Amino acid sequence: MKTLVTSLIVSAGLLASAGNAVASEALAKKYNCLTCHAMDKKVIGPAYVEVAAKYKGDAGAEAKLITKVKNGGAGAWGQVPMPPNAAVPDADIKTLVKWVLAAKK
């Protein structure tokens, strides 16, 4: 019985994670992030897996990236600037940044 309950809890967690990933990808499409980025390859901007790898272990990464997505930036990944996304709600930016930081190769 204990094994069954544990399996159900783990399954529920995996489904929730998958649902969050789908919702986050939908946000990336909604706000045109995928015009310049892809999960696993450089487009105009870096691949999300590269961003996650660069900031792995950086406790301040989420806050830095939220600011960069909101205000735009240049220089961290080359000379092509990332435009500001001031019209995107802060909650959606936070969701997107968490999703990017969780990307795995």
Number of C-alpha atoms within 10 A of each C-alpha: 6 7 8 9 10 11 12 12 12 12 12 12 12 12 12 12 12 12 12 14 19 13 15 20 18 13 18 21 12 11 14 11 16 17 12 13 17 17 18 14 13 14 13 16 19 18 19 23 19 19 21 21 15 12 15 12 9 10 9 9 18 16 11 13 22 20 18 16 21 19 13 15 17 12 9 10 13 10 9 12 14 19 13 14 17 13 8 14 10 15 10 15 22 18 18 23 22 18 19 24 20 15 17 13 9
